[in-house]
Amino acid sequence: MDGNENETQDATASSAPEKQTGGDAPSATAPRDAGSVTSERTDGKSEDAETTAPPAKPRRRKRHTQPKADMDLLSDYQIIIEGLELAGEMLAPLLPAYGLTPEVVARHREERAAALAAVDARQMAIAAQRYAADEQRTRYDAMVSTMGIFRQLARAVVDEAGEIALSLNEPLPTTIGIFFSLARQALRAAQAEPYASLLATTTFGPTRIAAALTELDELEETFYRRQQVDHDAKIATRARNDAMRVVRRSIRALRIELRALRRTHPKVVGVPK
């Protein structure tokens, strides 16, 4: 496949939430150990002044939203088209014999414009995809925190039967769809008696339970909106790839004709390359 359609998978790979480190808490990344500096020993003695530094980490290659090769090709295409449109008095009369009529040159300009539009559309689709991924992560982390508080407070006031009814002993799922189901079931059960009255004695009373359900609904809406945005980004990438295939084919044909023209008329200046 032309282009790099798999770029759209960067954000979608994080659709599922990260694995929780505990039943009620969001995951956390443990800090890395700072590499210790060790002294070398020569002739059985410690050389305190000489230390071995940790190896330098390889520099991560920066990925561009659009392939640089595609952007370079579009730039070359523009130079060739403008060279044909501005052909001088020696070059212009020779172009029709090589199929480079004004109509053909105009078609090439339209193809380049279409490719640029596809590139721009994909750029916006990728930006929307990244925004949706960040929004989902932020809302998910907040919802995990809300459920953690709810579960800890509920354990303090309900009996064993209540723990079962409110799913307090079940770990929060790492699959977001199952997370929705468990969280909604627990919060709705908390609105019924006797649990509503028991929770009213804590800081997680009826109003806060209703707010948590609203927060959960908003997270679910964000999740499904992200699925649509991911799909749109894939479609935009395919459209960009299709448009660039047309450009590659067209610029190859142009260069074949222009090389033939230069061989036949080597003294004519201003022939685009």
N, C-alpha and C positions, 0 to 999 in steps of 0.2 A: 504494500500500500504506500502511495506517495504521502509526503508530509509526515507528521508525527501525531496521528490520531490518539495514540496512547497517552498524550499529555493530559487529556481530559480525565484520565484515571487517577491523577495525583490526588485530587480532592475526593473523589468517590471512594478511594480506598479507606477513608476514615469514616464511612457511613455508620459502621457499627461502633458503639462506644468502647473505650478502652476497658480492660478487665479491672474490676474493683479489687483493691487490696484488702478490703474488709467488707462485712455485710452491709454497713450503712454509710461507708465513706467513699468518696471518689478516689480514683487511682492517683498515685503520686509517684514521681520519678525520683529514685534515690540519688543523692548527689554523688558524682563520680569522685573516686579517690584521686587526690592530686599526686602525680607520680613522684615517688620518693627519690631523692638523690643519694646514690650510694658511692662510697669511696672505694677506689681500687687499692689492692694491696700488692706491693712489690717487695720482694725479699723479706716477706713476713711482717712488714711494717705498713701501717695505715698512712696513706698520703692524703692528709686532710685538705691540702690545698687543691688537689685535683679531684674533680667530681665528674661523674658521667651524667650528662643531661639526658632526659627522656627523648626518644626519637620524635622528630617533628611530625605532626599529623598531616597527612596528605590534604592538599587544598581541594575542597569540593568544587567541581566544575559547575559554574552557574548556568542554569537552564533558561533559555529565552522563551518567551511566550510564542513567538513565531520563529520558525527555522531561519537562521541567517542566510542559508543558501537560497531560500525562496525570495527573501528581501533583496539580495544581491541580483537575482535573476530579473526581478521586476524593475530594478534600477537600470540594468543593461537593456531591457526591453524598451524602456522609455527613451534611452539614448539613441537606439536604433530607429525608433519611430520618428523622433524629432529630426534625426539626420535625413530621413527620407522625405519628411514634410518640408524641410528647408533645403532640399537639394539645389545645388547651383546650376548654372546654365549649361555646364558640361555634363553633369550627372543626370539631371532631370529627364532629358530626352531618351536616355538609355534604359530607364527603369521599366517602362511598359513591356519591353522585349523579355524581361525576366519575371513578368507577372506582377510587378510592383506598381500597379495602377493606383491612382488616388483612392479609389473605392476599396482596394485591398488594404492599403495603409490605414484607412479609416476603420476598417474591420479590426485590424490589429490594435488600434487605440481602444476600441470598444472592449476587446478581450482583456486588455490590461486593466481598464477601468473596472470591469466585472471582477477580476481577480483581486484588485485592491479593495473593492467593496466586501468581498468574501473574507478577506483578511481582517478588515475592520470589524465585521460582524462577529467573527470568531473571537477577536480580542475582547469585545464587550461580553460575549457569552462566557468566556473564561473568567472574566472579572466577576460576573454575577455568580458563577459557580463557586469561586473562592469566598465571596461574601456570604453565600448561603451556608457553606461549610462552617465558617467561623460563627455564624449566628446559631446554627444547630449545636455546635460544641458549647457555646456560652450558655444557651438555654438548658442543655442537657446537664452540664455541671451544676447549674443552679437548682435544677429539679432533684438531682441526686442529694444535694445538700438539704433541700426541704424534706425529702423523704427520710434522711438520716435523723433530722431533728424530730420529726413525727414519730418515728419508730422508737427512739430512745425515750421520749416522753410517754408514749403509750405503754411501754414495758413497765413503767413505774406505777401505773394505776390499774392495769387489767390483770386478770388471772390467767391461768394456763389456757382455758378455753378462748379467752380474748386474744391471746397470742396467736392461736391457730386461726381465729376468725379474721384477724388483721394481717396475717401472713408475716408476723414479726420475726419468726425464726427462719424464714426463707431468705437466702442471700439475694441481693438485688441482681437481676439478670444482666448479663453483659450484651445480650441481644436486645436491640432497642425496641423491637416489636413486642417481645415478651415483657420488657420493662414497662411499657405502656399498660399492658393488661394487669400485671401485678399491682402497680401503683394505683391504677384506677379502682381495682377491686378493693384494695385496702382502704383507700380514702372514702369510698362509698359506704363500706361496712362501718367506718368510723362515724358516719352520719346517723346510723341507726342506734337504738337503745339496746343494751345499757351503755354502749361505748361512748355515745355522744355526751352523756352526762358525766361519765368518768373523765373524758378528755377535757370537758369544760372546767374541771378543777385545775387544769394545767394551762400553759400559755398557748396550747393548740386547741382552742375551742372551735365552735361551729363556723365562725367567720373565717378563721384561718384555714380550716379544712376546705371551705368553699373556694378560697383564694388558691389553695394548692391544686384543686381540681381545674380551675381556670388556667393556672400555670402549666399544668399537664396538657390541657387542650391546645394551648399555644405552642408548646413543644412539638406536639404531634402534627400540627399544621405546618410548622417549620420543616419537619422531617419530610412530609409529602411535597412541600414546595421545593425542597432541595432535590427530590427525585426528578421533578419536572425540569429544573434548571440543569441537572446533570444530563438529561436527555437532550435538551436544547443545545448544550455545549458539544455533544457528540454529533448532532446533526450539522451544526455550524462547522465543525472540523471536517466532516465529509464534504461539505459544500466548498470549503477552502481547498481541500485536496483536489476535487474535481476541477476547480477553476485553475489551479496551478498545473494540472496535467495539460489543459488546453494551452496555457502559456508556454510550457516546455516544448510541446509539439510545434507551436507556431514559431517560436524563436529559432528552433532548429531549422525549420524550413526557410526562414528568412536568411539565416547565415549561409545555408547551402547556395541560395541564389546570389547572395552578395559575394561569396568567395568566387563563384563562377564569373561574376561581373569583373572582379578585380583581376582575375587571370586573363580575361579577354581584353580588358582595357586598363592595363597597369599604369598608364600615365594619368588617368582620371583621378583627381583628388577629391576628398570629401566623401568617399564611400564608407558608410558605417561598418563597424566591425562587430 
